[in-house]
Amino acid sequence: MCGLGGIFNLTGKGISGRDITIMASMMKDRYDGRGGGFAAYGIYPKYREYYAFHLFFKDEEAKEVTEEFLKDRVAIIKDEEVPMRNIKEIPREQIVWRYFVEVPHKFKSKADYLKREQDYIIDTVFTINDEIDGAFVASSGKNMGVFKAAGMPQDVARLFKIEKYNAYSWITHGRFPTNTPGWWGGAHPFNILDWCVVHNGEISSYGTNRRYLESFGYKCRLLTDTEVVAYLFDLLVRKQKLSIKTAATALTPPFWSQIDRMPEPMKTKLTALRMTYAPAMLNGPFAIIVTNAETMIGLNDRIKLRPLMVGKREDFVYLASEEAAIREVSPELDRLWAPRAGNPVIARLNGDVKEEIIH
C-alpha cells in the first residue's frame, strides 16, 4: 500500500500546492490515516541562503531546550510558527516551528567550507533527534520544507495550508504502516539537508543499511525503515561524489546472474560497485521518489514489486503510484510510462527527464 506522488517543473516555475494535493487525494484508498506529508522546493526565496529548519516539539519545554541548543550552534536569522489551521481531523499533537539559520563564519575560511558547513548542519540535526526529548527535525535544507503529520494527506494539506505555497518541485506521501508506528515523526517525507524521500513498500535490508550509515556518523532515530534512503543518497552523492545514476545503481544493482552475462568492461565495473557498496544495497519491495534542489528521481526495486508511473507534459514531470493520480492533474500527456525495475528515472532542473537503463 502507501501512495507516492511528485510534480517537477523542469524550468523552475513555481506552482501552488493545489495539484499535488489533488494527486494525493486520488490515491486515498492506499492510506489508513496514520501519516501524510509533503515536501516543497523554492518556497522561501527571501531566505534562500539560509538553512530552513522545520522542527516539531511535543511541548514548550522541548522547544525551549532546543532553542537554547540552537543558539549555541547557529545564528538564528528568523523564527516563527509554521502557519496551521485548526481542523478536527488532525489534533495539534506537536508545536511546529521554523528557523532560518546560518552556521558560524569560521567554516567560510576553509577551502572545503561547504562540505564542513553541511556536515555541521547534519550533526546539529542528529543531536536534536538523538538527545533532546520531545523534539525532532522534519527538514533542514535551503529554500525548501517538509510538512507532515499523522493523518490523511489531504487533511495534512489543509492543516499546513499547502495551497498557499508555490514550489517548482513537490512530493507527497500517504502511509499505510505495517511494521512501524504511525506518528508525526514517522510520516513521510524524510529529509536531510535538501534530500527528501517518500517510499511505498519495505526496506528489508534496513538493519544492514543502518549499521553501514552509522559507521559514517549518521543516526537513525525516527523509527521507520525509509529514513535510511535519504541518508544513503546524501552519503553516496554529496559526500562520496557518486553521480545520481551510479548511486542509484549501487542501491539497486543488477543480480549477479545478470552481471555474469554482461560484456566487459561493464561486468568488471558493476562487480566492483556491488562489492564496494554491498551494505548500501536496498532489498525488499519498494518504489521511491527522491528529491534534492535540482533533481527528482523515481526508482523501483530490482523486480518491481511496487507500482510507479511517470508522465511528462511540456515542462512538467509527474510521478505517482497510479496513472489516475497523474491524469487527474494532467489529463493530456506527451508521454506516460512505467519505468523498468531498478532503472532510475531522473528529472533535472533546466534539463529533461530520462530513464537510465541499468538492468
Secondary structure, 3 states (H helix, E strand, C coil): CCEEEEEEECCCCCEECHHHHHHHHCCHHHCCCCCEEEEEECCCHHHCCCEEEEEEECCHHHHHHHHHHHHHHCEEEEEEECCCCCECCECCCCEEEEEEEECCHHHHHCCCHHHHHHHHHHHHHHHHHHHCCCEEEEECCECEEEEEECCCHHHHHHHCCHHHCEECEEEEEECCCCCCCCCHHHCCCEEECCEEEEEEECCCCHHHHHHHHHCCCCCCCCCCCCHHHHHHHHHHHHHCCCCHHHHHHHHCCCCHHHHHCCCCCHHHHHHHHHHHCHHHCCCCCEEEEEECCCEEEEEECCCCCCCCEEEEECCEEEEECCHHHHHHHCCCCCEEECCCCCCCEEEECCCCEEECCCC
